[in-house]
Amino acid sequence: MKNFPFILLLLFADFGYSQNLIPNGDFELGPDSTSVGWELWEELDSTCSGGAGPYDTTIKGPDFWVITVPSPDRVVEWDSCFIPNILAAQSGAAYVHFGGYEAGKTTLLSPLEKDSLYRLSYYVMVDLACPLGPPSRITFRFNGGDSVVSPMFYNSQNWEYYDTIFTASATSTEIEIIGSWLALSCAGVDNIKLEKTTSNSVKNYQKNQQVKVYPNPSHGIVQIEIGHNMLKDIKVFDAVGDFKKVVQKHAGSSIQLDFSSYQAGVYFIYIKTNQSNVIKKVLLIK
């Protein structure tokens, strides 16, 4: 019998998004400086608190989990050594403030499904009140083994939106958020969402068929055609959710992406047009 090589074409169908799996992701629920569903901990940084302590569901003082920011905006966690310079939440009245290596964790509303695709999104504002200031970085760690590391944050004046796409490697039940990789640099975090991708309606699916990505697998160059749609932006992530590149407001119906400098592997291309949001999974081979 003659053997034929088997080539797996990794081209995903188009997706929508389901419910947010993170409870109280905007930190609005809870009195005073508490936040329902979350446990917070000064993980490694010993400033003011006298050393690292266990996760605390009540977030009580003295001196550590203290609130001085005027109502109605409130911080649900911050190190009292560094009074936050962020006086308003991204939306609502509450946000969380990570100084140094502080951390928080919560139980997901439902476990991740292994090998399924998820989108993690959040807002960040870097706080210049901390001694080292920017850059800052946030790590999202799942108890099943996955970790999603944010890009470096340099902004300091406004809340900025970030998102990433990753494939779950295990049926994780908890997410942990760990503050900056630089001790004494700080950032506010708000409106965290974790959503599993789902199949779109037939109508949206037909619209999204105008978006084509080829060749797939690719040896380095990937062509994207968006038909009659208007391109808003393209983001590229690797399989573990690390951000690789972005293309914004490209004119024309096609664009070429060069992956030749990347390592072989799986990459996700998140394409946003005026008609739809599309995710394509591309295999890069060398």
Residue pairs with C-beta under 8 A, 6 or more apart in sequence:
7 217
8 283
9 216
9 217
10 216
10 217
10 266
10 281
10 282
10 283
11 213
11 216
11 280
11 281
11 282
12 117
12 279
12 280
12 281
13 199
13 205
14 199
14 200
14 204
14 205
14 208
14 209
14 211
14 276
14 278
14 279
15 117
15 197
15 198
15 199
15 200
15 277
15 278
15 279
16 197
16 198
16 199
16 200
16 201
16 204
16 277
17 119
17 195
17 196
17 197
17 198
18 195
18 196
18 197
18 198
19 109
19 195
20 109
20 193
20 194
20 195
21 108
21 109
21 110
21 112
21 194
21 195
21 196
22 106
22 108
22 109
22 175
22 192
22 193
22 194
23 36
23 37
23 106
23 107
23 108
23 109
24 30
24 35
24 36
24 37
24 38
24 106
25 191
25 192
25 193
25 194
26 89
26 91
26 92
26 94
26 190
26 191
26 192
27 35
27 38
27 76
27 89
27 92
27 94
27 95
27 96
27 190
28 92
28 93
28 94
29 35
29 36
29 37
30 36
30 76
30 94
32 67
32 74
33 59
33 65
33 66
33 67
33 74
33 75
33 76
33 77
34 58
34 59
34 76
35 59
35 76
35 77
35 94
35 96
37 106
37 107
38 76
38 96
38 104
38 105
38 106
39 55
39 56
39 57
39 104
39 105
39 106
40 55
40 56
40 59
40 65
40 76
40 77
40 96
40 102
40 103
40 104
41 52
41 53
41 54
41 55
41 56
41 102
41 103
41 104
41 105
42 49
42 52
42 53
42 64
42 79
42 100
42 101
42 102
42 103
43 52
43 101
43 102
43 103
43 178
43 179
44 52
44 100
44 101
44 183
45 52
45 79
45 99
45 100
45 101
45 102
45 183
45 184
46 52
47 79
47 81
47 82
47 99
47 100
47 184
48 63
48 64
48 79
48 80
48 81
49 63
49 64
49 79
55 105
56 65
59 65
59 76
59 77
63 80
64 79
64 80
65 77
65 78
66 78
66 80
67 74
67 75
68 83
69 75
69 84
69 87
70 87
71 93
72 93
73 87
73 88
73 89
73 93
73 94
73 95
74 89
74 93
74 94
75 84
75 86
75 94
75 95
75 96
75 97
75 188
76 94
76 95
76 96
77 96
77 97
77 98
77 102
77 104
78 84
78 97
78 99
79 97
79 99
79 100
79 102
79 186
81 99
82 99
82 127
82 129
82 130
82 131
82 184
82 186
83 129
84 97
84 127
84 129
84 186
84 188
85 127
85 128
85 129
86 95
86 97
86 125
86 127
86 188
89 95
89 190
90 123
90 125
90 159
90 188
90 190
90 191
91 190
91 191
94 190
95 188
95 189
95 190
96 104
96 177
96 188
96 189
96 190
97 127
97 186
97 187
97 188
97 189
98 104
98 138
98 177
98 178
98 179
98 180
98 186
98 187
98 188
98 189
99 127
99 130
99 179
99 180
99 184
99 185
99 186
100 179
100 180
100 183
100 184
100 185
100 186
101 178
101 179
101 180
101 181
101 183
102 178
102 179
103 176
103 177
103 178
103 179
104 176
104 177
105 174
105 175
105 176
105 177
106 174
106 175
107 173
107 174
108 172
108 173
108 174
108 175
108 194
111 171
111 172
111 173
112 118
112 142
112 144
112 146
112 168
112 170
112 171
112 172
112 173
112 196
113 168
113 171
113 196
114 168
114 169
114 170
114 171
115 167
115 168
115 169
116 167
116 168
116 196
116 197
117 165
117 166
117 167
117 168
117 196
117 197
117 268
117 279
117 281
118 165
118 166
118 167
118 168
118 194
118 195
118 196
118 197
119 163
119 164
119 165
119 193
119 194
119 195
119 197
120 140
120 148
120 163
120 164
120 165
120 166
120 192
120 193
120 194
120 241
121 161
121 162
121 163
121 164
121 191
121 192
121 193
121 195
122 138
122 161
122 162
122 163
122 189
122 190
122 191
122 192
122 193
123 159
123 160
123 161
123 162
123 189
123 190
123 191
124 136
124 138
124 150
124 153
124 155
124 159
124 160
124 162
124 187
124 188
124 189
125 155
125 156
125 157
125 158
125 159
125 160
125 187
125 188
126 133
126 134
126 135
126 136
126 153
126 154
126 155
126 156
126 185
126 186
126 187
127 133
127 156
127 186
127 187
127 188
128 134
128 156
129 186
130 184
130 185
130 186
131 184
131 185
132 182
132 183
132 184
132 185
133 156
133 185
134 152
134 153
134 154
134 155
134 156
134 185
135 152
135 153
135 154
135 182
135 185
136 152
136 153
136 179
136 180
136 182
136 185
136 186
136 187
137 149
137 150
137 151
137 152
137 153
137 180
137 181
137 182
138 149
138 150
138 153
138 177
138 178
138 179
138 180
138 187
138 189
139 147
139 148
139 149
139 150
139 177
139 178
139 181
140 147
140 148
140 149
140 150
140 175
140 176
140 177
140 178
141 147
141 148
141 175
141 176
141 177
141 178
142 168
142 170
142 172
142 174
142 175
142 176
143 172
143 173
143 174
143 176
144 168
144 169
144 170
144 171
144 172
144 173
145 169
145 170
145 172
146 166
146 168
146 169
146 170
146 172
146 240
146 241
147 240
148 164
148 166
148 240
148 241
148 242
149 241
149 242
150 162
150 164
151 162
151 243
153 160
153 187
159 188
159 190
163 235
163 270
164 237
164 241
164 242
164 243
165 237
165 241
165 268
165 270
165 279
166 237
166 239
166 240
166 241
167 239
167 240
167 266
175 194
177 189
177 192
179 186
179 187
180 186
180 187
197 279
199 205
200 208
200 276
204 276
207 229
207 275
207 276
208 275
208 276
208 278
210 225
210 226
210 227
210 228
210 229
210 275
211 224
211 225
211 226
211 227
211 229
211 271
211 273
211 276
211 278
211 280
212 224
212 225
212 227
213 222
213 223
213 224
213 225
213 269
213 271
213 280
213 282
214 222
214 223
215 222
215 223
216 222
216 280
216 282
216 283
217 282
217 283
217 284
217 285
218 259
218 282
218 283
218 284
218 285
219 260
219 284
219 285
219 286
220 258
220 259
220 260
220 284
221 256
221 257
221 258
221 259
221 260
222 256
222 257
222 259
222 269
222 282
223 254
223 255
223 256
223 257
224 234
224 254
224 255
224 256
224 257
224 269
224 271
225 253
225 254
226 253
226 254
226 255
226 271
226 273
227 253
228 253
229 273
229 274
229 275
229 276
230 273
230 274
230 275
231 247
231 249
231 250
231 255
231 271
231 272
231 273
232 248
232 249
232 272
232 273
232 274
233 246
233 247
233 248
233 249
233 272
234 246
234 247
234 248
234 250
234 255
234 257
234 269
234 270
234 271
234 272
235 243
235 245
235 246
235 269
235 270
235 272
236 243
236 244
236 245
236 246
236 257
236 267
236 268
236 269
236 270
237 243
237 244
237 267
237 268
237 270
238 244
238 262
238 265
238 266
238 267
238 268
239 265
239 266
239 267
239 268
244 262
244 267
245 257
247 255
247 257
257 269
259 267
259 282
259 284
262 284
263 284
263 286
264 284
264 285
264 286
265 283
265 284
266 281
266 282
266 283
266 284
267 281
267 282
267 283
267 284
268 279
268 280
268 281
268 282
269 279
269 280
269 281
269 282
270 277
270 278
270 279
271 277
271 278
271 279
271 280
272 278
